[in-house]
Amino acid sequence: MATKKFKCNVCGYIHEGDAAPANCPVCGVPASEFTELKPEKKGLFSDKNGNAYIIMYSTVMVVIVATLLALAALGLQKRQYENELNEKKHAILASLSAGDRSYDEFIDAYVVDKDGRRVDGEDVFALLNDLPGTFEAGKFPIFEARDGRVVIPVTGMGLWGPVWGYVALEKDMNTVAGIIMAHKGETPGLGAEIATPKYQANFVGKTIFDGDKFVSVTLRKGGAKDPAHEVDAISGGTKTSDGVTAMLYNSMEHYLPLLEAKRKAAVEQVVFAPVRDESHEENVENNE
């Protein structure tokens, strides 16, 4: 049986035994001035300097902080999605030089398959979040303006990471109306030049077809030789230029069935447009 301990409240003397002494051997006070000392319970985490306590404390703090961060992320998720959505809509309008227009009123967004046929029930902007995977799945988002122009999303790889953008085509489905490009990690002052309005302006007016043959637009090192289908490559940014060339060709190639169908429809509309019989109208006016 464990020995009990009693402490004198007057002088602090500690007595060990089954009961307090009749009188304190130090100061002589009676047993009533003694208090029994209860043994401390030694738990695994009782020692605040011990490894177990430190590990447990750190774990609890990490869980609390992670929970708070997760709640904050969930709370901001909707706002973050809206900001990303607005950024994409702005880029699409900017490629058309229509930044002053309302996206929802000016743009019809839809998806086509590999044959250029419209596919219903797809979330266009959700597909843009993984455009390489979207292309691989045979789904091709397209943005058609009310004035007949179209915007094609493009994606590829630069020197240090992904490059992407939007190419706007005139109603002839051939002439570049504008282009917006962005990147992740290209070298400032070199490859990053693709994201500047000054460089992007070089693409306006270029054509992606040579007759009926799709040729896209090429960034040529040393200067463009074919003014219809080429622009000057970025000085010192050869790898990025090559990446953009591949991006434009490989991305727009998916849309050829759609572009060719629209080009054919435009030609037929011109050919079969009703001819105004001016001589007949003149006779009617003269008779009147």
Secondary structure, DSSP 8 states (H G I E B T S, - for coil): ---EEEEETTT--EEEESS--SB-TTT--BGGGEEEE------TT--TTSHHHHHHHHHHHHHHHHHHHHHHHHHHHHHHHHHHHHHHHHHHHHHTT-TTS-HHHHEEEEEE-TTS-EE-S--HHHHHTTHHHHHHTT-EEEEEETTS-EEEEEEEE-SSSEEEEEEEE-TTSSBEEEEEEEESS--TTTGGGGGSHHHHGGGTT-BSEETTEE---EEETT--S-TTTEEE--TT-HHHHHHHHHHHHHHHHTTHHHHHHHHHHHHHHHHTS----HHHHHHHHHH-
